[in-house]
Structure formats: C-alpha cells, structure tokens
Amino acid sequence: MLRRKPAFTSRAAVLAVVVAALALALAAPVRELLSQRAQVSSLNSSIASSQQQIAQLQKTQKQLANPSYIEAQARDRLHYVFPGQVPYVTLTPTPSPAASAAAALASQPWYGQLWASVEGAGGVTPTPSPSPTPSLAPALVPRSSAPALAPASAPVSDSAVAPPPATLPTTLPSTLASLAAASATAAAGNGL
C-alpha cells in the first residue's frame, strides 16, 4: 500500500507562520513610511506657496518704499492734491436695469406698449432696485513738483466721502496709520 503525502505538512505550516509574522512586522513601518512621504510632499507644496507669498510681499514692500508710488496711491485712492491745486471729481451714473427696460418699452409701437401694460397689470410688478451710488473718479489734475500733498478742501457732493484732514506722511507706518484713520472717518461719515 502506498502512503499518500499529506497536502499540508508541518514545514508548510511553519513557512506560513513565518510569512504572516513578517507581513505583520512590516505593515506598520510601511504604513508609516507612506504617511511620512505624503506629509513631506504636503510640506513641500506649503513651502512653495509660502515662498510665492514672500516674493509678492517683497515686491509690495519695494513699491511702498518708492515715494512716487505713495504719491500716486494718495492721488488715486484718497484724492489728495498738492496745495494750490483744485481737485475735479467726475461722477458717472450707472444705468439701472429698470431704466434700460423703460427705454426698450418706449421704443415699441403704441400697441406693443399697450399690450405690455396689460400683461404687467395681470401679474405682480417687480419693485425697482435702487441704483448704486456713483463712484468717485481719481482727480484729473496736472502734477506739479510741490514737496507735499494736502487733502482736498471740501467734498464734491453729498454722496462723496470727505477726504481725511491730515497731510500725506512719508514713512510706511505713518502711511498705514493715516489710511486706517481715513477708513474710520469714511465709516463714521457713512453711518456704519
């Protein structure tokens, strides 16, 4: 009688136990390695974005160190002018959608206007939205070589924000302080 070999020998059992032990022993370090690689790539992208932000801030710092840039910003944003100059502010109205709809209705023949009024009477009429306040355009005055800027003497209209009462500072910290004071004055003037 021939003896058959068992399909599962003790050597195979020992080998299976060793392979399972190696798999369990290596699973945690491999998982840790993969998580650390992901963390390193995340930190590298964070470093790259921080370097871009630093470059942008350095560029802004160089601009703010330039007196002509500060002068241009004071003229454009705060409407400062040199002493003796007269600031001119142009107020341009923005057309509202209701005005354009009224112009389109006026261009129709009389029977089209009549039919539009009949249709409008059957439904709820929309309430017109108020038009936005016009924005102030930068002062268009010739530049002179006067040594200091001064604010405009009076606001142009009731909707215009009065300029701050101080003269333009020459250093960055005092510039930032005057900009904060200007925004506080504007907020107080608007009732905010």
Stockholm file with secondary structure:
# STOCKHOLM 1.0

chainA/1-192         MLRRKPAFTSRAAVLAVVVAALALALAAPVRELLSQRAQVSSLNSSIASSQQQIAQLQKTQKQLANPSYIEAQARDRLHYVFPGQVPYVTLTPTPSPAASAAAALASQPWYGQLWASVEGAGGVTPTPSPSPTPSLAPALVPRSSAPALAPASAPVSDSAVAPPPATLPTTLPSTLASLAAASATAAAGNGL
#=GR chainA/1-192 SS CCCCCCSSCHHHHHHHHHHHHHHHHHHHHHHHHHHHHHHHHHHHHHHHHHHHHHHHHHHHHHHHHCHHHHHHHHHHHHCEECTTCCCCCCBCCCCCHHHHHHHHHHTSCHHHHHHHHHHHHHSCCCCCCCCCCCCBCCCCCCCCCCSCCEECSSCSSTTSCCCCSSCCCSSHHHHHHHHHHHHHHHHHHTTC
#=GC SS_cons         CCCCCCSSCHHHHHHHHHHHHHHHHHHHHHHHHHHHHHHHHHHHHHHHHHHHHHHHHHHHHHHHHCHHHHHHHHHHHHCEECTTCCCCCCBCCCCCHHHHHHHHHHTSCHHHHHHHHHHHHHSCCCCCCCCCCCCBCCCCCCCCCCSCCEECSSCSSTTSCCCCSSCCCSSHHHHHHHHHHHHHHHHHHTTC
//
